[in-house]
Amino acid sequence: MLGPLDYFLWFLTTLLQAAAVVCALRAKCFLKFFALNFYLVAACVVTVGRYLVFRQHGATSFEYTLFYYYSDALLTICLYFALMSLFLHVFGEMGVSRPIKLGAGFVLALTAIVSFSIVHGSQHRLLTKFAYELSQVLYFVGAVLTYLLWGAVLKLKKTQTRVIQIVLSLGVYFSAFAASFALGTRFPNTDFWKVLCYIAALWLPIAWGYAFLKFPATAQLAPAQIASGAK
């Protein structure tokens, strides 16, 4: 049963996602980071859809469970392509953007195939189980790819401060959700992993909106300075 805090966080997450898009429009970088903003818009639409299904059928209904896990899988794929757009941006500066396009499609198809193979033998609610496993694998792959992207960013002498902020925030987001899936599987009777999901969902639009508004397009930073400062 959802409580007042759940409703508040539900509404707040949607509000922050919409606010991040407004920040991108105000900073005139909506099209430059179109994949990221498309994810934010899709997340707002999905959240509204989840609420409508919840109000119609209830949180424990099969309809809501099906909609929740499939919409989560679709949003994760949208976020994955947002990550790939950052790969293209960073590797474009290094002159190797075309191979990344092919590699991104290959990895996405491979994760979907692996996820389906995991649940192929299950006959009980195969659709929802497949969607859950797909999201789980994509979050893990997204976390790994974000760390690889950060490694590529560190090789650049200078890059946009916005990009650095966005990449780091994505690393936190993917890591938090990957950890929440692991905790949910290991400790199914605790709600800590749900709290972690809420925090990560709030963190991402805040970090992106801050990056859009705080840092102008001309602002650049040496990633090595951040790495050396963190040591």
Protein Blocks (a to p, Z undefined) as FASTA:
>chain_A
ZZfklmmmmmmmmmmmmmmmmmmmmnopmmmmmmmmmmmmmmmmmmmmmmmmmmmnopkb
mklmmmmmmmmmmmmmmmmmmmmmmmmmmmmmnopmmmmmmmmmmmmmmmmmmmmmmmmm
pcghkllmmmmmmmmmmmmmmmmmmmmmmmmmmmpmbdcfklmmmmmmmmmmmmmmmmmm
mmmmmmmmbcklmmmmmmmmmmmmmmmmmmmmmpcfklccdfklmmmmmZZ
